[in-house]
Amino acid sequence: MKFASGLLIAFLGAVSAHAADCFPPPGKLIDIGGGHRIRLNCSGKGAPTVILIPGASSFSIDFALVQPALARSARVCAFDRASHGWSDSFGVADDAEQVVRDLRDVLSKARERGPYLLVGQSMGSRFARLYYARHASDVAGMVLVDGEHEDGLFVLADGKPAPISSLSDAQFVAANPPASAPPQQVPDARLDPAYRKPPERLQQVHVWLLMRFFDNMRGASAADVDAFRKANHAALVMLHQIDAAEHPLGDVPLIVLSAGKNDSNLAPTTRYTSFGPTW
């Protein structure tokens, strides 16, 4: 086992060096203020502009097969939110309100005109829906790909499963006591079968980005953990409240795509979490 582990470490090290040397960041790093830079990769022409929003532990590069096909007939921009891909790390990881602000700011700075067709994958659907809630006039339509639902993420509260979105702040804190140390269990960077369709070079880039992402997670403080938990809870509660309206999406065109099969490589319908769906 030690020999195998050594080979894996050597392989990942080679992947990191190869990816860094052979695949420069696509698109542009755009300063949205305060020295905070967000990666936006745009191609093609046409309207409305399609905005690709990756899911948990995913990056703009994961749309490498989708974006060129869409760009034949539309303007397409793939977005790396803060702490993901080549974007800078700042603020609270995956804070939905921050993600929405950053996305709007980077599109404005890049002079990408709306209205936009938002494509949210898995957790990215959370950000797409909240973007519409905050800026409905900027949205021409939405496509949710294997999108999560706020009532499908659970924690154990008083020994029973409860949707995170149904808990008050006090109930959520009781179910998730403040962290006293950084996260101890962080996944290893590996290439899941779902990511083996792109060319080998892009597969290496994906693993390299995962290594960077998980290294940042390992360096998170207890305060970072708690801030993430609170932001995650707030976003799910907010979407639950928005969804309670009679017509939460108004008349905006909506397409929901689902793989129709649930295995380890697909976002589950129901998840139990004590830290959040990303970490």
Secondary structure, DSSP 8 states (H G I E B T S, - for coil): -HHHHHHHHHHHHHHHHHHHHH----SEEEE-STT-EEEEEEE---SSEEEEE--TT--GGGGTTHHHHHHTTS-EEEEE-TTSTTS---SSTT-HHHHHHHHHHHHHHTT--S-EEEEEETTHHHHHHHHHHH-GGGEEEEEEES---GGGEEEEETTEEEEGGG--HHHHHHHS---SS--S--------GGG-SS-HHHHHHHHHHHHHHHHHHHT--HHHHHHHHHHHHHHHHHHHHHHTSSSTTTT--EEEE--S--STTS--SSEE-SS-S--
